[in-house]
């Protein structure tokens, strides 16, 4: 065993030390509409109700904004609201604007 034999650090050629995958495993069992790990079917993502209709959020419309805020006063994530990324950013901006003007509370008090 000479110097030339051990240039790759003891690993085989092409092995980068990562996780090995089987050739037939594409890693997308849950994303292609198959069964999820709990045995049920995965649902489709909710359709955004604001983009197709051209609606926009307004900081003065408190009833609409409250639907997108949790009981603790946190802004719900996009995966729960079903908004697209542009509408979610706009929603967050309007909620923060309403909080700043004291139309929405920053946190809900626990009674």
N, C-alpha and C positions, 0 to 999 in steps of 0.2 A: 504494500500500500504506500504509494508515493504521494508527493505533494499534489500532483495533477488529479489524483483520484478523489481528493476531499475538497475540491473547490466549491461545491455547492452546499457545504455545511452539513453534509450527512443526509440531506433530503434527496428524494428522487427528482429526476429532471421534470420540471413543470409543476411540481408540487409547491404551492405557496403557503402551506400550513393552515389553510382555511377549512371550513366545513365541507365535507364531501357530499355531493348530491348524486342520487341515482339518475341515470339518463332518462327514465320514463317519468320522473317526478318534475312537473313544471312549476310547482309551488303555488298554484292558483286554485286549489280545491274549493275554497270558500268564495272566491270572487266570480266564478263562472256560473253562478246560479245553482250550484250543487248544495247538498245538505251541509249545514254548519255543524259545529262540534256538539251542539245540544240536541241534534236529531231533527230540527225543524228546517224549513226552507227559509232562506234569507229573503227579506222583502226588498222591493225596489226603493230607491231613494225618492223621497217626497219631491214633488214638482214645486218649483219656486212659484209662488202665487203673485209675486210683485213684478218680476221682469216682463213676462209676456203681456201683462195688462198695462205696462207703462206707469204703474203707480210708484210713488216715492214716499219715503217716510218723512214725517214732520214732527218736530220737537213739541208742537202744541197738541198733538193727538196722543194724549196720555193713555187712553184705553188701548190703543194699538200697541204702544210701546210696552205697556205692562205685560202683554202676552209673551214678550221676549225677554223678560227678567224673571229670575228665580225668586223663591220666597225669601231668600237671604239677601236679595238685591243685586245679585251678580247677573251679568249679561249671559244668556244661554249661548252655548257654542253652536257653530254652524251645522253640525251633524244632528242637533236636536231641532233647530228652527227650520231646516230645509232650504235656507236661502243660498243663493249663489254668493261667491266671494265679494263681488261688487256691492250687492245689496246688504251683506253682513257688515261690511265696512261702513256703509252709509247708515245702517241701523245703529251701530255702535257710536258713531259720531253724534247722531240725533239724541240717543239716550244720554250721552255725556253732556250734551248741550242742555237737555231738560233737567238733569241733575244740577248743573251749574246755576240755572235759573230757579232752582227750588221747586220745580214742577214734579219731579220724581225724587224720592229719598235716596241717599247713597246706600244706606242699609235699612232694612225693615226692622223695627223694634220687636223684640220677642216678648209678647204679653203673657 
